[in-house]
């Protein structure tokens, strides 16, 4: 649970599962015999569970399907026995069938229904609104994930070349957790600064996907040896190269993970958002191992969110209704206030 004012908030997660159907889409609805209601797969987080892992786990438990998460949808809030409840949702597609659906006491039916007709089957108004948010935006998106490297101790405690500074014990655990979290968004190309602490941060994920880490010198931050003017010129050239590389990745459309540093992460985020026609997200800089997920469709930003592998004090952004090229995002938790077109807000 999380604190919601003075009252503990029940946290849950799920997904609006969809698949192509002709020119449209079908969505998966489940029926719960206990409540005789129709809705989307979801469930409460277990103690200490990350919201991304909870969303994937709950869908698999209720449908027998392992999914790949797409863009984040607006969170749903309501009260259960007088307690506030928040459910975070993602659009999602089937990655694989882990088991055939078997009716049980919790979920006895799974139906694929045309998205245009699903609203008539849903039992609750908030689920109808969730369906409308999904239908208003792009169905198919591709993630661009920007990660600040995991914990690597203190630079002052490392006597060797800083580029070789390794992850510490906490950083290695963060890298393992990051691999699990990143897999929620599917396979991806992996780019990284060549420094050991960055490569080691994304190595567990790349190895789990059977992919290589592509090391780009442009994403490094090590200093240039020489005169002050030469250092400045070298830094400016590297910044331009880094901005160009991330803009190219944003425009490319393939799922991509990029790991870099505190010093150049603002530059990379700004370049990506500029390429996608959106303002840079407000809020504090990323902590070590924290990451942004920019969901792209047709060369534009459709939704954005940020996560930390520890799951602590997450600043998740949820999309409000999206329309024709306008990126409309509102911070959550908190009320989904109207946000100007093309802007992003954070809590």
C-alpha positions as CSV (number, residue, x, y, z in Angstrom):
1,X,0.0,0.0,0.0
2,X,1.0,3.6,-0.5
3,X,0.0,6.7,1.5
4,X,-2.8,8.6,0.1
5,X,-3.1,11.6,2.3
6,X,-3.6,10.1,5.8
7,X,-5.1,6.9,4.4
8,X,-3.2,3.9,2.9
9,X,-3.8,3.5,-0.8
10,X,-4.3,0.1,-2.2
11,X,-2.0,-0.4,-5.2
12,X,-2.9,-2.6,-8.1
13,X,-1.8,-3.0,-11.8
14,X,-3.1,-4.6,-14.9
15,X,-3.3,-4.3,-18.7
16,X,-5.7,-3.5,-21.4
17,X,-4.8,-6.5,-23.6
18,X,-5.4,-6.0,-27.4
19,X,-4.8,-7.7,-30.7
20,X,-5.2,-6.5,-34.3
21,X,-8.5,-7.5,-36.0
22,X,-8.8,-6.3,-39.6
23,X,-8.6,-2.6,-39.6
24,X,-9.5,-2.4,-35.9
25,X,-8.6,-4.2,-32.7
26,X,-10.1,-6.6,-30.2
27,X,-9.6,-6.3,-26.5
28,X,-9.6,-9.1,-23.9
29,X,-12.3,-8.9,-21.3
30,X,-12.5,-11.2,-18.2
31,X,-15.6,-12.2,-16.2
32,X,-15.3,-12.7,-12.4
33,X,-18.1,-14.9,-11.1
34,X,-17.8,-13.6,-7.5
35,X,-18.9,-10.2,-8.7
36,X,-20.6,-11.1,-11.9
37,X,-18.7,-8.3,-13.7
38,X,-16.7,-7.8,-16.9
39,X,-13.4,-5.9,-16.9
40,X,-9.7,-5.9,-17.7
41,X,-7.1,-8.2,-16.1
42,X,-5.6,-6.6,-13.0
43,X,-4.7,-7.4,-9.4
44,X,-3.0,-6.0,-6.2
45,X,0.7,-5.6,-5.9
46,X,2.4,-8.0,-3.4
47,X,4.5,-6.4,-0.7
48,X,7.6,-4.9,-2.3
49,X,6.6,-5.8,-5.9
50,X,7.3,-3.4,-8.7
51,X,4.3,-2.1,-10.5
52,X,5.5,-3.2,-14.0
53,X,6.1,-6.8,-12.8
54,X,2.7,-6.8,-11.1
55,X,1.0,-5.8,-14.3
56,X,2.6,-8.6,-16.3
57,X,2.1,-11.2,-13.5
58,X,-1.5,-10.4,-13.0
59,X,-2.4,-10.7,-16.7
60,X,-0.6,-14.0,-16.9
61,X,-2.3,-15.4,-13.8
62,X,-5.7,-14.4,-15.0
63,X,-5.5,-15.2,-18.7
64,X,-2.5,-17.6,-19.1
65,X,-0.9,-15.0,-21.4
66,X,2.5,-13.3,-21.0
67,X,2.3,-9.8,-22.4
68,X,4.6,-7.0,-23.6
69,X,3.6,-3.7,-22.2
70,X,3.0,-0.7,-24.5
71,X,2.1,2.8,-23.6
72,X,0.9,3.6,-20.1
73,X,-2.8,4.5,-19.7
74,X,-4.4,6.8,-17.2
75,X,-4.5,5.2,-13.7
76,X,-8.0,4.2,-12.4
77,X,-9.0,5.3,-8.9
78,X,-12.0,4.2,-6.8
79,X,-12.8,3.2,-3.2
80,X,-13.0,-0.4,-1.9
81,X,-14.5,-0.8,1.6
82,X,-13.8,2.9,2.2
83,X,-10.2,2.7,1.2
84,X,-8.8,4.5,-1.9
85,X,-7.5,2.1,-4.6
86,X,-5.2,3.0,-7.5
87,X,-4.8,0.7,-10.5
88,X,-2.0,1.4,-13.0
89,X,-2.7,0.2,-16.5
90,X,-0.8,-0.3,-19.8
91,X,-1.9,-1.2,-23.2
92,X,-0.4,-4.6,-23.9
93,X,0.0,-7.3,-26.6
94,X,0.4,-11.1,-26.2
95,X,4.1,-12.1,-26.2
96,X,3.3,-15.8,-25.7
97,X,0.7,-18.1,-24.3
98,X,2.2,-19.5,-21.2
99,X,-0.8,-21.8,-20.6
100,X,-4.2,-22.3,-22.0
101,X,-6.9,-20.3,-20.3
102,X,-8.6,-22.4,-17.7
103,X,-11.8,-21.2,-16.1
104,X,-11.5,-21.0,-12.3
105,X,-13.3,-19.5,-9.3
106,X,-11.7,-16.1,-9.8
107,X,-12.0,-15.7,-13.6
108,X,-14.4,-18.1,-15.5
109,X,-14.5,-16.4,-18.9
110,X,-12.0,-14.7,-21.3
111,X,-13.6,-13.1,-24.3
112,X,-11.9,-11.2,-27.2
113,X,-14.3,-8.4,-28.1
114,X,-14.1,-5.7,-30.8
115,X,-12.8,-2.5,-29.1
116,X,-15.7,-0.6,-30.7
117,X,-18.2,-2.8,-28.9
118,X,-16.4,-3.6,-25.6
119,X,-17.8,-0.6,-23.8
120,X,-21.2,-2.2,-23.8
121,X,-19.8,-5.3,-22.0
122,X,-17.8,-3.4,-19.3
123,X,-19.4,-3.3,-15.9
124,X,-17.8,-0.1,-14.6
125,X,-17.6,3.5,-15.8
126,X,-13.9,3.8,-15.0
127,X,-13.2,0.8,-17.3
128,X,-15.2,2.5,-20.1
129,X,-13.0,5.6,-19.7
130,X,-9.9,3.5,-19.8
131,X,-11.1,1.9,-23.0
132,X,-11.8,5.4,-24.4
133,X,-8.3,6.5,-23.5
134,X,-6.8,3.5,-25.3
135,X,-9.0,4.0,-28.4
136,X,-8.1,7.7,-28.6
137,X,-4.4,7.0,-28.9
138,X,-2.1,4.9,-31.0
139,X,-2.5,1.2,-30.5
140,X,1.0,0.2,-31.6
141,X,4.0,2.0,-29.9
142,X,7.7,1.4,-29.5
143,X,9.7,2.3,-26.4
144,X,12.8,4.4,-26.2
145,X,14.2,3.8,-22.7
146,X,16.8,6.2,-21.3
147,X,18.6,4.8,-18.2
148,X,21.1,6.4,-15.8
149,X,23.7,3.8,-14.9
150,X,23.3,1.8,-11.7
151,X,25.2,2.4,-8.4
152,X,29.0,2.3,-8.9
153,X,30.4,3.6,-5.6
154,X,32.3,6.8,-5.3
155,X,34.6,8.2,-8.0
156,X,36.9,9.4,-5.3
157,X,37.3,5.9,-3.9
158,X,38.4,4.5,-7.3
159,X,42.1,5.0,-8.0
160,X,42.1,3.6,-11.6
161,X,40.7,5.1,-14.8
162,X,37.2,6.2,-14.1
163,X,35.9,4.6,-17.3
164,X,36.7,1.2,-15.7
165,X,34.9,1.9,-12.4
166,X,32.6,-1.1,-11.8
167,X,29.1,-1.4,-10.3
168,X,29.1,-2.0,-6.6
169,X,27.0,-4.6,-4.8
170,X,23.9,-2.5,-4.9
171,X,24.5,-1.6,-8.5
172,X,24.8,-5.3,-9.5
173,X,21.4,-6.0,-7.9
174,X,19.9,-3.0,-9.6
175,X,21.2,-4.3,-13.0
176,X,19.5,-7.6,-12.4
177,X,16.2,-6.0,-11.5
178,X,16.5,-3.7,-14.5
179,X,16.7,-6.7,-16.7
180,X,13.4,-8.0,-15.4
181,X,11.8,-4.6,-15.7
182,X,13.0,-3.9,-19.2
183,X,11.8,-7.3,-20.4
184,X,8.3,-6.1,-19.6
185,X,8.6,-3.8,-22.7
186,X,9.9,-6.6,-24.9
187,X,13.2,-7.1,-26.8
188,X,15.2,-4.0,-27.7
189,X,18.3,-2.7,-29.3
190,X,20.8,-1.8,-26.5
191,X,23.1,1.2,-26.8
192,X,25.5,2.4,-24.0
193,X,28.3,4.6,-23.0
194,X,31.4,2.5,-23.2
195,X,32.2,3.0,-19.5
196,X,32.1,-0.2,-17.5
197,X,29.4,1.0,-15.1
198,X,27.0,1.8,-18.0
199,X,27.7,-1.4,-20.0
200,X,27.3,-3.5,-16.8
201,X,24.0,-1.8,-16.1
202,X,22.4,-3.1,-19.3
203,X,24.5,-6.3,-19.7
204,X,22.0,-8.6,-17.8
205,X,19.1,-7.4,-20.0
206,X,21.1,-7.7,-23.3
207,X,22.3,-11.2,-22.3
208,X,18.7,-12.3,-21.4
209,X,17.6,-11.2,-24.9
210,X,20.6,-12.7,-26.7
211,X,21.6,-9.3,-27.9
212,X,24.9,-7.3,-27.9
213,X,25.5,-4.0,-26.2
214,X,26.4,-1.4,-28.8
215,X,29.0,0.9,-27.2
216,X,29.0,4.5,-28.5
217,X,31.8,6.9,-27.5
218,X,29.4,9.8,-27.9
219,X,27.6,8.7,-24.8
220,X,30.7,8.8,-22.6
221,X,31.6,11.7,-20.3
222,X,35.3,11.2,-19.7
223,X,37.4,14.3,-20.1
224,X,39.6,15.3,-23.0
225,X,43.3,15.7,-22.1
226,X,44.9,18.9,-23.4
227,X,44.4,22.6,-23.4
228,X,41.2,24.1,-22.0
229,X,40.0,25.3,-25.4
230,X,40.6,21.8,-26.8
231,X,38.6,20.3,-24.0
232,X,35.7,22.6,-24.5
233,X,35.7,22.0,-28.3
234,X,35.9,18.2,-27.7
235,X,33.0,18.3,-25.2
236,X,30.8,20.3,-27.6
237,X,31.5,18.0,-30.4
238,X,30.7,15.0,-28.3
239,X,27.5,16.6,-27.1
240,X,26.4,17.2,-30.7
241,X,27.2,13.6,-31.6
242,X,25.3,12.3,-28.6
243,X,22.3,14.4,-29.4
244,X,22.4,13.2,-33.0
245,X,22.6,9.6,-31.9
246,X,19.6,9.7,-29.6
247,X,17.6,11.7,-32.0
248,X,18.3,9.1,-34.6
249,X,17.2,6.4,-32.2
250,X,14.0,8.3,-31.5
251,X,13.2,8.7,-35.2
252,X,14.2,5.1,-36.0
253,X,11.1,3.6,-34.4
254,X,12.7,0.4,-33.1
255,X,12.5,-0.5,-29.4
256,X,15.7,0.9,-28.0
257,X,17.4,1.1,-24.6
258,X,20.2,3.7,-24.0
259,X,22.3,3.8,-20.8
260,X,24.3,6.9,-20.0
261,X,25.4,9.2,-17.2
262,X,24.0,11.8,-14.9
263,X,26.0,14.5,-16.8
264,X,24.6,13.8,-20.2
265,X,21.2,12.4,-19.5
266,X,19.4,15.8,-19.6
267,X,21.0,16.3,-23.1
268,X,19.8,12.9,-24.3
269,X,16.3,13.4,-23.0
270,X,16.0,16.9,-24.5
271,X,17.3,15.6,-27.9
272,X,14.8,12.7,-27.9
273,X,11.9,14.9,-26.9
274,X,12.8,17.5,-29.5
275,X,12.9,14.8,-32.2
276,X,9.5,13.6,-31.0
277,X,7.9,17.1,-31.0
278,X,7.4,17.2,-27.2
279,X,8.5,19.3,-24.3
280,X,11.1,17.9,-21.9
281,X,9.5,16.2,-18.9
282,X,9.7,18.4,-15.7
283,X,10.9,16.9,-12.5
284,X,14.2,16.0,-10.7
285,X,17.1,14.4,-12.5
286,X,17.1,10.6,-12.7
287,X,18.6,8.8,-9.8
288,X,21.1,6.0,-10.3
289,X,19.4,3.1,-12.2
290,X,16.2,5.1,-12.8
291,X,14.8,5.3,-16.3
292,X,12.5,7.1,-18.6
293,X,10.2,5.2,-21.0
294,X,9.2,7.3,-24.0
295,X,6.4,5.5,-26.0
296,X,6.6,6.5,-29.6
297,X,4.1,6.2,-32.5
298,X,4.4,7.7,-36.0
299,X,7.4,9.7,-34.9
300,X,5.7,11.4,-32.0
301,X,5.6,10.9,-28.3
302,X,2.4,9.1,-27.2
303,X,3.1,8.6,-23.5
304,X,5.9,8.7,-21.0
305,X,6.7,7.2,-17.6
306,X,9.7,6.9,-15.2
307,X,10.6,4.1,-12.9
308,X,13.3,3.1,-10.4
309,X,14.2,-0.6,-9.9
310,X,13.6,-0.2,-6.2
311,X,10.0,1.0,-6.9
312,X,10.4,3.7,-4.3
313,X,8.8,7.1,-4.8
314,X,8.1,6.4,-8.4
315,X,7.1,9.4,-10.6
316,X,5.0,7.5,-13.1
317,X,3.4,9.6,-15.9
318,X,0.1,8.5,-17.3
319,X,-1.4,9.6,-20.6
320,X,-4.6,11.5,-20.8
321,X,-6.7,11.1,-24.0
322,X,-4.4,11.4,-27.0
323,X,-5.4,12.8,-30.4
324,X,-3.9,13.2,-33.8
325,X,-0.3,14.2,-33.1
326,X,-0.9,15.9,-29.8
327,X,0.9,14.6,-26.8
328,X,-1.2,15.2,-23.7
329,X,0.3,13.9,-20.5
330,X,-0.6,14.4,-16.8
331,X,1.3,13.6,-13.7
332,X,0.2,10.8,-11.4
333,X,-0.4,10.3,-8.6
334,X,-2.5,13.4,-8.3
335,X,-5.4,14.8,-10.3
336,X,-5.2,14.6,-14.1
337,X,-5.4,18.3,-14.7
338,X,-5.5,19.6,-18.2
339,X,-2.1,19.8,-19.7
340,X,-1.3,22.0,-22.8
341,X,-0.8,20.1,-26.0
342,X,2.7,19.0,-26.6
343,X,3.7,19.3,-22.9
344,X,4.7,16.8,-20.2
345,X,4.2,17.4,-16.5
346,X,5.5,15.5,-13.5
347,X,4.5,15.3,-9.9
